[in-house]
Amino acid sequence: MAQIVSAKGSIVIPAKIRNKFCIKPGKRVEVIEDDNKIYVVPLPDDTIEAGYGMFKSKQSVMEILKEGREEDKKREEELLSLGTDEDERKRKNCAG
């Protein structure tokens, strides 16, 4: 369906398409450019609800965060021990 673009850059989405995708006045849509095409994608009214279950995991968020923090702590300890070893080597080289 060909549409005419207004002076402000607006187009009319035909009623049949608006009804099919529940696009009502005030509904948010995303305009996406891909190569030589433009897509108009209706956004969900509740983005949190729309994303529910997107990332399935047997672990809770708290467990995942705890593991991540433990890994960070181990890396920090490793880096600190490497720095200490390097400092000791420098002192030995300067002393002898």
N, C-alpha and C positions, 0 to 999 in steps of 0.2 A: 504494500500500500504506500503510494507516494504521498508525502506530506510537504507542505510549504513551511519553511523556517521563517519566523517573524523577525522583525528588526532587533528584538532583544535576544534572539537565538532560541526562542521557544518553538516546540512543535506540539501538535495535538496527537495524543495517543488515542486511537479509535476506541469507541465504547466497548466493542466486542472483546478487544484485548484487555482493556481496563477491568472489565467484569471477570474475565477468565483468571486474571492474576490479582484480583481484589485490590486494585489501585484506586484509592479514593482520594479526594482533595486532602492535602496535608501528608500523604503517604511519602516516605523517603524512598528514593531510588538511587542507585549508583550508576554512573555513566562510565563505561570502560572502553578504552581505545585499544584495538588489537589489529596490528598491521593497517589495512585500509578499511577496517570495519569499526562501527560504534555499536556497543551493546548497552541497553537500558535494563538494569536488573533491580527488581523490587527488593527492598531490604525488609527483614522481619521486623515486626512491631517490637518484639522483645528479643534483643540480641543474646541475652543470657539464656533465655529459654531455648532459643534456636540452636545454641551451641551445646546444650545439655547432652551428655553421652557421647560427644564427639571424640574424646580421648578415653577409651576404655582401658582401665587398669585394675588389677586385683589389689593394688596398694592404695591406701588413702593418701590424700595430699600431704598430710602431716608426716607420714612415713617417708614419702619421696623427698620432702624438704629436709627431714632429719638425715637421711642418707647423703644428700648433697652437702649438707653442712659438715658431716663427718669426713667426707672426701676432701672438702676444702681445708679442714683442719689438718689432715694428714699431709696435704701438699704444702701448707704453710710450715709445718714442722720440718719437712724434708728440705725446703728452701732455707730455713733458718739454720739447719745443721750444715748445709753446704756452705753457707756464708761463714759459719764458725770455723769450719775446716780450712777455708781459704784464708781467713785471718791468721790462723795458727801457722800456716805455711809461709805467709808473708813475714811473720815475726821471726820464724826460724831462719829464713833467708837473710834477713837483716842482721841477725845476731851472729851468724856464723859464716 
